[in-house]
Each structure stands twice: as structure tokens, then as C-alpha cells.
């Protein structure tokens, strides 16, 4: 019953995102994405409402692309190797929450930072809304791998890099669109070819968590 009520709540609250998403983005403090002005954000939201991307000249004189999906998310690409995604999360116990994910890409590796805010842009404690997976959570062992071999393989994953992506995905028999986080481990990008071949069979492609109205789980 609790699951059904949560899905019903998410269905009702996501229908109110159009105005809220605009308000949150246009009122974002300059310190969150320093290269964009309030005018840039306002113009970007106008284009997103019409399903169009917008290239703006940022404060350094370079191009930043603002794009997204109306009522769903906003992407801010400040460079070809750095981008930010903003989505809103309906909450069962408080105001709508803001989930902000900043990702950088170096060579073939990606690493993300996730932050949570209220709609007044007060920073909240990340651990209250998601327990981030560790490299151990990505490993899937079989009985043929001894404890000693597992420990040796884990030593090779000495740089913990993790890409986080956020979107709305349909879930359950009701087909309700629920905020979802997908995690991908990129530590193997810094391994040599032999080490990559050794650990590759045991690394899960991705991990997924869904928003339950209070936390990703």
C-alpha cells in the first residue's frame, strides 16, 4: 500500500513541475554555475519550454549550451568535458527538492558530484537523500574467485571514479515516471589493458536507484 501511495504522490506532484522548474532555475544563485547570468538562465528556460537548446555566451566569452526537457530536467554544458544536470524531486515530507549533478570527463573516464538543495537553494546533506555506492557495490563475484583473489582484484581499482546520471523513468505496473539515478564505475579507465581484462568480468555495468519520495534507494 505504501508503494502505491508513493507512486500516486509522485504522479500528482510531477504535474506541477512546469512553473516550479522555471522558478528554481531562474532563481539559481550565480555561485552554483558562475559562468551563467540570470538573463542566460531566463533565456535558456524560454527555449527549453519550446523544446529547443540555446547557446549563450558565458561570462568568460565562451559558449555554454542550455538544454533540457520541459517539466523534467535542465542540462548546462559549460564545456565539452563538463556539464551539469538539474532535476526536481517531489518530496513526501517537505518542499520540492533540487538534485544537481556535476560531471567532468577526462580521457575516457567520468566522475560526478551530486548535491541536494531546497527550492530556496539552501544546501542540504547529501547523505539524507542517497547512500552513494562504493566500488565494492559494483563487483559481482562467483564462487570460483577466492577471497585472496578478490582482494587482489580490488587493489587494482585504486582510483574510485563514478559517473552519476539522473532522469525520469517509468516504473511499476502503473508506468509512473519516477526520478532515477544511474551509477557507472569508471575506475577501470585508468588501468592498463591487462588489469582491465582481469577485473572487467566482475564489474557491473551500472547500478540504479529510484526516488521513493524521501530518498533514493
C-alpha positions, 0 to 999 in steps of 0.5 A, a space after each residue: 500500500 505504501 508503494 502505491 501511495 508513493 507512486 500516486 504522490 509522485 504522479 500528482 506532484 510531477 504535474 506541477 513541475 512546469 512553473 516550479 522548474 522555471 522558478 528554481 532555475 531562474 532563481 539559481 544563485 550565480 555561485 552554483 554555475 558562475 559562468 551563467 547570468 540570470 538573463 542566460 538562465 531566463 533565456 535558456 528556460 524560454 527555449 527549453 519550454 519550446 523544446 529547443 537548446 540555446 547557446 549563450 555566451 558565458 561570462 568568460 566569452 565562451 559558449 555554454 549550451 542550455 538544454 533540457 526537457 520541459 517539466 523534467 530536467 535542465 542540462 548546462 554544458 559549460 564545456 565539452 568535458 563538463 556539464 551539469 544536470 538539474 532535476 526536481 524531486 517531489 518530496 513526501 515530507 517537505 518542499 520540492 527538492 533540487 538534485 544537481 549533478 556535476 560531471 567532468 570527463 577526462 580521457 575516457 573516464 567520468 566522475 560526478 558530484 551530486 548535491 541536494 538543495 531546497 527550492 530556496 537553494 539552501 544546501 542540504 546533506 547529501 547523505 539524507 537523500 542517497 547512500 552513494 555506492 562504493 566500488 565494492 557495490 559494483 563487483 559481482 563475484 562467483 564462487 570460483 574467485 577466492 577471497 585472496 583473489 578478490 582482494 587482489 582484484 580490488 587493489 587494482 581499482 585504486 582510483 574510485 571514479 563514478 559517473 552519476 546520471 539522473 532522469 525520469 523513468 517509468 516504473 511499476 505496473 502503473 508506468 509512473 515516471 519516477 526520478 532515477 539515478 544511474 551509477 557507472 564505475 569508471 575506475 577501470 579507465 585508468 588501468 592498463 589493458 591487462 588489469 582491465 581484462 582481469 577485473 572487467 568480468 566482475 564489474 557491473 555495468 551500472 547500478 540504479 536507484 529510484 526516488 521513493 519520495 524521501 530518498 533514493 534507494 
